[in-house]
Amino acid sequence: MKYTNTQKIADVLKDFLDENPQLNEKIAETRLINAWGEMLGPATMRFTTGLYVRNRVLYVRISSAVLRSELMMCRERLVKNLNQKAGMQVIDDIVLTG
């Protein structure tokens, strides 16, 4: 039996996510949180104790004051790079706390 209405699974998932923008945003947020560790590496992750997104702001708890200060200086670049990794505009700002 030959099916005439076949689609690639990637196309079906893309259509599903386009129809459910909230789900698409949550998946992008998860990608962004995972990208934090990939971009900044294991040394930074050792000092990262909390990481979550709320109201388009990424909240990060950093236990090292020196690292927190360094990251504060390159916040704009981090926002840009994390959004690129997520594949869409997920966050507008980063708040670093201790």
ROSE-4610 file (N, C-alpha, C; in Angstrom, 1 decimal, always signed):
// ROSE-4610
residu = [M/M/M/K/K/K/Y/Y/Y/T/T/T/N/N/N/T/T/T/Q/Q/Q/K/K/K/I/I/I/A/A/A/D/D/D/V/V/V/L/L/L/K/K/K/D/D/D/F/F/F/L/L/L/D/D/D/E/E/E/N/N/N/P/P/P/Q/Q/Q/L/L/L/N/N/N/E/E/E/K/K/K/I/I/I/A/A/A/E/E/E/T/T/T/R/R/R/L/L/L/I/I/I/N/N/N/A/A/A/W/W/W/G/G/G/E/E/E/M/M/M/L/L/L/G/G/G/P/P/P/A/A/A/T/T/T/M/M/M/R/R/R/F/F/F/T/T/T/T/T/T/G/G/G/L/L/L/Y/Y/Y/V/V/V/R/R/R/N/N/N/R/R/R/V/V/V/L/L/L/Y/Y/Y/V/V/V/R/R/R/I/I/I/S/S/S/S/S/S/A/A/A/V/V/V/L/L/L/R/R/R/S/S/S/E/E/E/L/L/L/M/M/M/M/M/M/C/C/C/R/R/R/E/E/E/R/R/R/L/L/L/V/V/V/K/K/K/N/N/N/L/L/L/N/N/N/Q/Q/Q/K/K/K/A/A/A/G/G/G/M/M/M/Q/Q/Q/V/V/V/I/I/I/D/D/D/D/D/D/I/I/I/V/V/V/L/L/L/T/T/T/G/G/G]
num = [1/1/1/2/2/2/3/3/3/4/4/4/5/5/5/6/6/6/7/7/7/8/8/8/9/9/9/10/10/10/11/11/11/12/12/12/13/13/13/14/14/14/15/15/15/16/16/16/17/17/17/18/18/18/19/19/19/20/20/20/21/21/21/22/22/22/23/23/23/24/24/24/25/25/25/26/26/26/27/27/27/28/28/28/29/29/29/30/30/30/31/31/31/32/32/32/33/33/33/34/34/34/35/35/35/36/36/36/37/37/37/38/38/38/39/39/39/40/40/40/41/41/41/42/42/42/43/43/43/44/44/44/45/45/45/46/46/46/47/47/47/48/48/48/49/49/49/50/50/50/51/51/51/52/52/52/53/53/53/54/54/54/55/55/55/56/56/56/57/57/57/58/58/58/59/59/59/60/60/60/61/61/61/62/62/62/63/63/63/64/64/64/65/65/65/66/66/66/67/67/67/68/68/68/69/69/69/70/70/70/71/71/71/72/72/72/73/73/73/74/74/74/75/75/75/76/76/76/77/77/77/78/78/78/79/79/79/80/80/80/81/81/81/82/82/82/83/83/83/84/84/84/85/85/85/86/86/86/87/87/87/88/88/88/89/89/89/90/90/90/91/91/91/92/92/92/93/93/93/94/94/94/95/95/95/96/96/96/97/97/97/98/98/98]
x = [+0.8/+0.0/+0.9/+0.6/+1.4/+0.6/+1.2/+0.5/+0.9/-0.2/+0.1/+0.2/-0.2/-0.1/+0.9/+2.2/+3.2/+4.0/+4.4/+5.2/+6.4/+7.4/+8.5/+8.1/+8.7/+8.3/+8.8/+9.9/+10.3/+9.3/+8.7/+7.6/+6.4/+6.0/+4.8/+5.1/+6.3/+6.6/+6.7/+7.2/+7.3/+5.9/+5.0/+3.6/+2.9/+3.2/+2.6/+3.1/+4.4/+4.9/+4.5/+4.3/+3.8/+2.3/+1.6/+0.2/+0.1/+1.2/+1.2/+2.4/+2.2/+3.4/+3.9/+3.0/+3.4/+4.4/+4.1/+4.9/+6.3/+6.2/+7.4/+8.3/+7.7/+8.5/+9.1/+8.4/+9.0/+10.1/+10.0/+11.1/+12.3/+12.1/+13.2/+13.8/+13.1/+13.6/+14.5/+14.1/+14.9/+16.2/+16.1/+17.3/+18.3/+17.7/+18.5/+19.2/+18.5/+19.1/+20.2/+20.0/+21.0/+22.2/+22.0/+23.0/+23.9/+23.4/+24.2/+25.4/+25.2/+26.3/+27.2/+26.7/+27.5/+28.4/+27.8/+28.6/+29.6/+29.3/+30.2/+31.1/+30.8/+31.6/+31.4/+32.1/+32.0/+32.5/+33.5/+34.0/+32.9/+32.2/+31.1/+30.0/+29.7/+28.5/+28.8/+30.1/+30.4/+29.9/+29.9/+29.4/+28.0/+27.3/+25.9/+25.0/+24.2/+23.4/+21.9/+21.5/+20.1/+20.0/+19.1/+19.0/+17.5/+16.8/+15.4/+15.0/+14.0/+13.5/+12.1/+11.9/+10.6/+10.4/+9.3/+8.9/+10.1/+10.6/+11.6/+12.9/+13.2/+14.4/+15.0/+16.3/+17.0/+17.6/+17.2/+17.8/+18.8/+20.0/+21.1/+21.7/+21.8/+22.4/+23.9/+24.8/+26.2/+26.9/+27.5/+28.1/+29.4/+30.0/+31.3/+31.1/+31.5/+31.4/+32.2/+33.4/+34.3/+33.7/+33.2/+32.6/+31.3/+30.5/+29.3/+29.7/+30.7/+31.1/+31.6/+32.3/+32.8/+31.6/+30.6/+29.5/+28.6/+28.5/+27.8/+28.3/+29.6/+30.2/+29.8/+29.5/+29.3/+27.8/+26.9/+25.5/+24.8/+25.0/+24.4/+24.8/+26.1/+26.6/+26.1/+25.9/+25.4/+23.9/+23.1/+21.7/+21.6/+22.4/+22.4/+22.8/+23.9/+24.4/+23.4/+22.9/+21.9/+20.7/+20.2/+19.0/+19.3/+20.5/+20.9/+20.9/+21.4/+21.4/+20.0/+19.1/+17.8/+17.0/+17.4/+16.7/+15.6/+15.4/+14.4/+14.7/+14.0/+14.2/+13.4/+14.2/+13.6/+13.7/+14.9/+15.1/+15.5/+15.2/+15.6/+16.7/+16.9/+17.9/+18.3/+19.4/+19.9/+20.1/+19.6/+19.8/+20.7/+21.9/+22.8/+22.8/+22.5/+22.4/+23.4/+23.6/+24.6/+24.0]
y = [-1.2/+0.0/+1.2/+2.2/+3.4/+4.6/+5.3/+6.5/+7.7/+8.5/+9.6/+10.9/+11.0/+12.2/+12.0/+11.9/+11.7/+13.0/+13.2/+14.4/+14.0/+14.8/+14.5/+14.9/+14.1/+14.4/+15.8/+16.3/+17.6/+18.7/+18.4/+19.4/+19.3/+18.1/+18.0/+18.6/+18.4/+19.1/+20.6/+21.1/+22.5/+23.1/+22.5/+22.9/+22.9/+21.9/+21.8/+22.9/+23.2/+24.2/+25.6/+25.8/+27.1/+27.3/+26.2/+26.4/+26.5/+26.2/+26.3/+27.2/+28.5/+29.4/+29.4/+29.1/+29.0/+27.8/+26.7/+25.5/+25.8/+26.5/+26.8/+27.7/+28.7/+29.6/+28.8/+27.9/+27.1/+26.2/+25.7/+24.9/+25.8/+27.0/+27.9/+28.3/+28.5/+28.8/+27.7/+26.4/+25.3/+25.2/+25.5/+25.6/+26.7/+27.8/+28.9/+28.5/+27.9/+27.5/+26.5/+25.5/+24.6/+25.3/+26.3/+27.0/+27.8/+28.1/+28.8/+28.0/+26.7/+25.8/+25.5/+25.4/+25.2/+26.4/+27.6/+28.8/+29.1/+29.0/+29.5/+28.4/+27.2/+26.1/+25.6/+24.5/+23.9/+24.7/+25.5/+26.4/+27.3/+27.9/+28.8/+28.1/+26.9/+26.1/+25.7/+25.6/+25.2/+26.3/+27.5/+28.6/+29.0/+28.4/+28.7/+27.8/+28.4/+27.5/+27.6/+28.6/+28.8/+29.4/+29.0/+29.5/+29.3/+30.4/+30.3/+31.5/+31.4/+32.5/+32.9/+34.2/+34.7/+36.1/+36.3/+37.6/+38.1/+37.2/+37.5/+38.0/+37.6/+37.9/+36.6/+36.4/+35.3/+35.6/+34.9/+35.1/+34.0/+34.4/+33.5/+33.8/+32.8/+32.9/+32.4/+33.3/+33.0/+33.1/+32.1/+32.1/+32.9/+33.1/+33.8/+35.3/+36.2/+37.6/+38.1/+37.6/+37.9/+37.5/+36.3/+35.9/+36.7/+36.9/+37.7/+39.1/+39.7/+41.0/+41.0/+39.9/+39.8/+39.6/+38.8/+38.5/+39.7/+40.6/+41.8/+42.7/+42.7/+43.6/+43.2/+41.9/+41.4/+40.9/+41.5/+41.1/+41.2/+42.3/+42.5/+41.5/+41.2/+40.2/+38.8/+38.5/+37.2/+37.1/+38.1/+38.1/+37.8/+38.5/+38.3/+36.8/+36.3/+35.0/+33.9/+34.1/+33.1/+33.0/+34.2/+34.2/+33.5/+33.7/+33.1/+31.6/+31.1/+29.7/+29.1/+29.9/+29.4/+29.4/+30.2/+30.2/+31.2/+32.0/+33.1/+34.1/+35.2/+36.2/+35.7/+35.2/+34.6/+35.6/+36.2/+37.1/+38.5/+39.4/+40.8/+41.3/+40.6/+41.0/+39.8/+40.0/+39.0/+39.7/+39.0/+39.5/+38.5/+39.0/+38.1/+38.4/+37.4/+37.6/+36.7/+37.0/+36.2/+35.4]
z = [+0.0/+0.0/+0.0/-0.9/-1.0/-0.5/+0.4/+0.9/+0.0/-0.3/-1.2/-0.4/+0.8/+1.6/+2.7/+2.3/+3.3/+3.5/+4.8/+5.1/+6.0/+5.9/+6.8/+8.2/+9.2/+10.6/+11.0/+10.5/+10.8/+10.4/+9.2/+8.8/+9.6/+10.0/+10.9/+12.3/+12.8/+14.1/+14.0/+12.9/+12.7/+12.6/+11.8/+11.8/+13.1/+13.9/+15.2/+16.1/+16.1/+16.9/+16.5/+15.2/+14.7/+15.1/+15.3/+15.7/+17.2/+18.0/+19.4/+19.9/+19.8/+20.0/+21.5/+22.4/+23.8/+24.0/+23.4/+23.5/+22.8/+21.7/+20.9/+21.8/+22.5/+23.4/+24.5/+25.1/+26.2/+25.7/+24.5/+24.0/+23.7/+23.2/+23.0/+24.3/+25.4/+26.7/+27.2/+27.0/+27.4/+26.6/+25.3/+24.5/+25.0/+25.4/+25.9/+27.2/+28.1/+29.3/+29.1/+28.2/+27.9/+27.2/+26.4/+25.7/+26.7/+27.9/+28.9/+29.2/+29.5/+29.9/+28.7/+27.5/+26.3/+26.0/+26.1/+25.7/+26.7/+28.0/+29.1/+29.7/+29.4/+29.8/+31.2/+31.5/+32.8/+34.0/+33.8/+34.9/+35.4/+34.5/+34.8/+35.5/+34.9/+35.4/+36.9/+37.3/+38.6/+39.6/+39.2/+40.1/+39.8/+38.8/+38.5/+39.4/+40.2/+41.1/+40.8/+40.0/+39.6/+38.3/+37.4/+36.1/+35.6/+35.4/+34.9/+34.1/+33.3/+32.5/+33.1/+33.3/+33.7/+33.0/+32.4/+31.7/+30.8/+30.0/+29.0/+29.6/+30.9/+31.6/+32.1/+31.8/+32.3/+33.7/+34.7/+36.0/+36.3/+36.7/+36.9/+38.3/+39.1/+40.4/+40.3/+40.5/+40.4/+41.8/+42.3/+43.6/+43.7/+42.6/+42.6/+42.2/+43.1/+42.9/+41.7/+41.6/+40.5/+39.1/+39.0/+37.8/+37.5/+38.5/+38.3/+37.8/+38.3/+37.8/+36.4/+36.0/+34.6/+33.7/+34.1/+33.2/+33.1/+34.1/+34.0/+32.9/+32.7/+31.7/+30.3/+30.1/+28.7/+28.6/+29.4/+29.4/+28.0/+27.3/+26.0/+25.0/+25.0/+24.1/+24.4/+25.7/+26.2/+25.7/+25.9/+25.5/+24.0/+23.2/+21.7/+21.4/+21.9/+21.6/+22.1/+23.3/+23.8/+22.9/+22.5/+21.6/+20.3/+19.8/+18.5/+18.7/+19.8/+20.1/+20.3/+20.8/+21.1/+19.8/+18.8/+17.5/+17.4/+18.4/+18.4/+19.6/+19.6/+20.6/+21.9/+22.8/+24.0/+25.2/+25.3/+26.5/+26.0/+26.8/+26.6/+27.5/+28.6/+29.6/+30.5/+31.2/+32.1/+33.5/+34.5/+35.9/+36.6/+37.0/+37.7/+39.2/+40.0/+41.5/+42.2/+43.4/+44.2/+45.2]
